[in-house]
């Protein structure tokens, strides 16, 4: 939800998604190529700075989105450093290798967050459509994305209505209310699916969901910038390898 | 001239066996503003869905341009191109994540090229005053805005008949006035408009023709002044006399206003009141 809001609010909302995707791809490949921890750290930092300062994604949002994968990363690094065998003990010898892995993951993560936090889902879908991802898959993604918000709203309205009638007073009531609502949601999902089918039929639905691709008048220039910036990242990584 | 769209003695039975429409006949004259009045559960929504071909009559028939309608693929495509339906609950109609994208859905289904679709989407969003929201996600919009996007989504198909299921429900007064204005401008361009409503005062003030529904049947159809004057029929469909009519009748009975055709709104009745200086009444207590 936070990611979605950030993507719509950021300064690069109007930038062509292919430009942002190109830059993110360059970031990922560069992280793949680079070897030394310093360069990997630099790549991660550059991707983060571009997202925070270039696209003006709020720092608070960025950190809160970053925390979950970061926690996962730390946990796996710790398990790599500690190993069983006659009790747990530290393996300091592995530290450099683990640091490189962790920084590489961080750089890839930063590059991908740069794309995800600045590109709303419909734009990503449009991009995938241009890349010839199967229509059926995209239609499913588009509908799921929309239904996510419809159902979230229905769920929140249900919880509010139940709370107003003391549905969440104490554990027992809370469990009962949640169960009732979950059952009710199943019916709602079914009804809404039928209603959507009807709404689509009413507007001449012929078997495929067709939407107008968004127009990005400055796409060419933005792509050029993205290629330039991406080349810089790749150059740093290749320089590290040589 | 034959009516543009007509239901003749249509029956509709739902899957659970309950009747939606019973021997229902309605005709929509071309280019007029129609209002469909009825209590909850009277079958208004069912009737609208029959007019768009979403439901098929169990008995009776649908006529388009005076000819019986064929429920085949080509027929349905033509019907839905010419007759647009705006649903009551916008969240059940909008399935794209973005405003512009959703509005483009209908025209793209008509097989139009991208340039035409883009122009139509822009025009439709302009008509409902949502042009500056074209790029916004649907889930960030207010209820009233979603409703307007729904209307734009149908307008972009440029239908000859526009059906609206309780369009005023949930809208505030200024937005209702704006919507009425939009519908008037469409009617002025020759679009036939049919809306369902509970609001007899709005229906009487706005519509050219009224249709009253009770328990799945259309019990009266005709020009608004004629239908609205029949208190018995209105009562049968859970309605009262329009305020403007009741007030006018009262003032005529009191001798304040002359007999004659009643104005269509309370404001018009008040405007018709003769100016009487207050002191002339004070000097003459009766």
HADDOCK unambig.tbl for C-alpha pairs under 7 A between the chains (distance, minus, plus):
assign (segid A and resid 122 and name CA) (segid B and resid 97 and name CA) 6.51 0.50 0.50
assign (segid A and resid 142 and name CA) (segid B and resid 96 and name CA) 6.87 0.50 0.50
assign (segid A and resid 143 and name CA) (segid B and resid 95 and name CA) 6.51 0.50 0.50
assign (segid A and resid 146 and name CA) (segid B and resid 95 and name CA) 6.06 0.50 0.50
assign (segid A and resid 146 and name CA) (segid B and resid 96 and name CA) 6.27 0.50 0.50
assign (segid A and resid 146 and name CA) (segid B and resid 97 and name CA) 5.42 0.50 0.50
assign (segid A and resid 149 and name CA) (segid B and resid 139 and name CA) 6.59 0.50 0.50
assign (segid A and resid 150 and name CA) (segid B and resid 91 and name CA) 6.91 0.50 0.50
assign (segid A and resid 192 and name CA) (segid B and resid 92 and name CA) 6.41 0.50 0.50
assign (segid A and resid 195 and name CA) (segid B and resid 92 and name CA) 5.87 0.50 0.50
assign (segid A and resid 196 and name CA) (segid B and resid 92 and name CA) 5.69 0.50 0.50
assign (segid A and resid 196 and name CA) (segid B and resid 93 and name CA) 6.02 0.50 0.50
assign (segid A and resid 198 and name CA) (segid B and resid 54 and name CA) 6.90 0.50 0.50
assign (segid A and resid 199 and name CA) (segid B and resid 93 and name CA) 5.17 0.50 0.50
assign (segid A and resid 202 and name CA) (segid B and resid 52 and name CA) 6.75 0.50 0.50
assign (segid A and resid 202 and name CA) (segid B and resid 54 and name CA) 6.69 0.50 0.50
assign (segid A and resid 202 and name CA) (segid B and resid 80 and name CA) 6.17 0.50 0.50
assign (segid A and resid 202 and name CA) (segid B and resid 85 and name CA) 6.52 0.50 0.50
assign (segid A and resid 203 and name CA) (segid B and resid 80 and name CA) 6.42 0.50 0.50
assign (segid A and resid 203 and name CA) (segid B and resid 106 and name CA) 4.97 0.50 0.50
assign (segid A and resid 204 and name CA) (segid B and resid 77 and name CA) 6.03 0.50 0.50
assign (segid A and resid 204 and name CA) (segid B and resid 80 and name CA) 5.95 0.50 0.50
assign (segid A and resid 204 and name CA) (segid B and resid 106 and name CA) 6.32 0.50 0.50
assign (segid A and resid 204 and name CA) (segid B and resid 109 and name CA) 5.75 0.50 0.50
assign (segid A and resid 205 and name CA) (segid B and resid 109 and name CA) 6.13 0.50 0.50
assign (segid A and resid 206 and name CA) (segid B and resid 109 and name CA) 6.77 0.50 0.50
assign (segid A and resid 210 and name CA) (segid B and resid 105 and name CA) 5.92 0.50 0.50
assign (segid A and resid 210 and name CA) (segid B and resid 108 and name CA) 6.31 0.50 0.50
assign (segid A and resid 211 and name CA) (segid B and resid 101 and name CA) 5.41 0.50 0.50
assign (segid A and resid 211 and name CA) (segid B and resid 104 and name CA) 5.95 0.50 0.50
assign (segid A and resid 211 and name CA) (segid B and resid 105 and name CA) 5.43 0.50 0.50
assign (segid A and resid 212 and name CA) (segid B and resid 101 and name CA) 5.68 0.50 0.50
assign (segid A and resid 212 and name CA) (segid B and resid 104 and name CA) 5.83 0.50 0.50
